[in-house]
């Protein structure tokens, strides 16, 4: 626990500023991002692309990642391991965007882990330490909640344990979450996401995925809430290429994703 500081002491303090994980203020070391969208909006593929990009030091949605890449622990709780391997292999062996990386990238499939329990917290803490992970990806969020995701006090147990992991390891958190059924395109932030109102306040960055239909190759990623950004970030339009499991930026400009 920290202690209060007088104004003069606080202003004379020379902190070490956190490393950007995604530039433009989207994600720093020790901060949190939430990616959400409706069913079949390609959230899981975007999250896989995020992990591969950050681990290899390649841009994600045109946003720079640390040069040379950093270590990522990717926890998948819905997709069975053989099918996850199929998706990762297709994306990894495709042409751009990810390329090759020697940076540690760990995939963990565990369908029954709950972060609001002591056992779940201990397991995640253990593997962050073993993998020396600098980024923890959890896909999807609702699967790690043993309690009622509609109740703030139940969701807060998960967020408290995630904050403990941030405090202990300095890890960045990247969550994947579902929208409510019948969500409103014009709603703001996580107001249309499934679960507690805490989802609008806990993340530092909220990133929304929109896709017109499950058969569409086109999708839009908007940066609804970017708490630490110096300026607003324009939405990015993407085309998904099924054959290579890759994303191509189509607007505002192609920045070499």
N, C-alpha and C positions, 0 to 999 in steps of 0.2 A: 504494500500500500504506500502511495506517495504522500508527501506532506505539502501543506499550503506554502506558497512562496509569495513574498512581498513583491510589489510591482517592480521595484528596481532590480531585485534578484532575477525575476522572471525575464525582464528585458535584457539583462546582461548574460543570460544563459545562451550557450552556443550549442544547439542540438545537432545531432547527426541526422540529416534528412533521409527519409526512406528511399530505397531504390525503386524507380518506376518499373512495374511489371508490364503494364500497358501504358503508353504515353498519353499525353493530353489530360492527365489527371484521372484516367479511368480506373487504374488499379496500381497501388503502391504496395511495397512490402508491409505486411501487418494490417492491411485493409481488406474490405469485403466487397464482392460484386455478386449480383444476382441476375441471371439470364432466365427469362421466362417467356412463355408463349403457349398457344393452344396445342392440343393434341395433333401430332403429325406436322408440326411446324419446323422440323429438322433441328430442334434444340440439342438433341443428343449428338448429332453430327457436328454441329457448331461447337459443342463442348469438347468433342474429340479433336477437332481442328485447333481449338484453343490450346489444349494440352500439348499437341505435337508442335504447334508454332512456338509456344513459350519455351519448350524443352530444346528446340533447335535454333532459337534466336531469330525466327522468321516473323514477318508481320502477320497480325491477325486483324482482319477487316480493315487493313491499311494502317493499323496502329502498331508502332514499333514495340518490340519486346527486347529484353536484355541481350546484348551482343554475346554470341556464343551459347546462349541458352542457360536455363537454370533448372533445378530438379523439381519434378511434379509428381504428386501421388494422386491418381485418378480413381476415385471410388464409384463404381457403377452398381446400382442396387436393383435394376429392373431387367437388363439384358443378360441372358445366360452367357457364360464365359465363351463357349464356342462361337456364338453369333457375334459377340463383341470382338473376338479375335478376327473374324471375317471382315467386320467393318474397319477395324484398325489397319489390317493388312492391306485392304483395298486403298485406303487413304494414304498410308505410309509409302506404298509402292507405286503410287500414281506419280504423275509428273509434278510440277509445282502444285500446291504451295509449300509443302513442309520440308522437302529435302531430307537429308540424313542428319543424325545427331548422335554424338557420344554422351551427351548429357543424360544423367539418369532420369528415366521416365517409367513410372511404375503403374501398372493396371491391377486393380483389386476388385473382384466381384464378390459381394457379400450381401445376400438378399434379406438378412434378418437382423442386421446391426441397428441398434437404436442409440442415438447420441444423448438421449435424456436419461440413460441408465449408466451406472458406474462401469459395467462391463463394456458397454459400447464406447464410452469415453476413453477407457483404459486401452482398448484395442487400437483406436485411432491414434492416440498419443504414442503408443508403442511403435506403430508403423511409420509415423512421421519421423520419429527419432531414428529408427533403423534405416529408413530410406533417405534420411537427411533432406526431407522434402521442404522446399521453399514455397510451394503452392499446393494447396489441397483443393481438389475438385470433387464435389458431391453431386451425383446425378441419380435420382431426383431428391429434392429436399424432403418431401412428405414421407419417404420411406424410412428416414432416420428418426421420425417422431413416433414414440410409443403412445403418447397421449393424444388428445383431440386437437388436430391442427387448426380448428376454428376458435380455440380458446387461447387467449393471450398468455395466461400463466403456464400453459403446457408448452407452447412454442418457445416461450422465454427460457425454459430449461435447456433447450437445444442451443439457443443463442448464447446463453451464459457459458455453456461448455465450449462452444466454438471460440468465444472471447478468451477463455482460459488457455486454449491452444495457441491463440494469437499471442497472448502475453508470455506463454512459456517458450514458444519456438520462434516467434516473429514471422510465422507463416501467413501467407495471404490465402483468403478463402474465396472460392468461386462456386456458387450454388446454381443448380438448375431446378426450375420450378414450373408448375403448370398454371395456366390461366383457369378461371372459372368457366364453366359451360355458358355459352351465350355472352361472352365478354364483349364489352363495348369498345369499338375501335377508337372512339374519341376520349376514352377514360384516361386518367393521368397516372403515371408511375405504376405502383403495384396495386392501385385501387381495384383493378380487375383481376388480380391474381388470387389463387385459391388460398384461403387461410386467414390468419390473424392480421389485425391492423399493424402489428409489429413489423410485418414485411415491408411496410412503407417507410419505416424509420431506421431499421437496423443496418441495411446495406449502405455502403458509401456510394455505390453505383448500381443503377437499375437499368438493365438492357432488355428491350422487348423485341421479340421476333414475330413478324406477321407473314402469313402465307395464305393465299386465297383459298387453296384447296389442296388435298393430299396428293393430287396428281400434278400440281403446278411446279415448274422448275424455278419460278421467281419468288423471291422473298425480300422483305425489308427489315433491317435491323435499326431500331431507334434507341437513342441514349436518353431515356426519360429523366433519370436523376443521376447527375455526376457531381457529387458533393465537393470534390476537390479540383474540379476543372476550372481553369481561368476564363473559359468562354464556352458557349454552347457548342455541341458537336452535331453536325448535320447527320440525318439518317443515311444509311448505306443500303443501296439496292444491290442484290446479289442474284446470280444465276447458279443453280446447283447442277453439276454435271454428274449424272448417275454412274457413268462408266468408269470414272476415275475418283469418285467420291470427293470432288473438289468444288470449291466455291470461287466464282469469278465476280469481281466487283464490276457493276455496270453503270453506277452513278454514285457520287457526283463525277468521279473520274476513276479510271483504272490505275490504282497505285501499286500494282505489282503483287497482288495477293497470291 
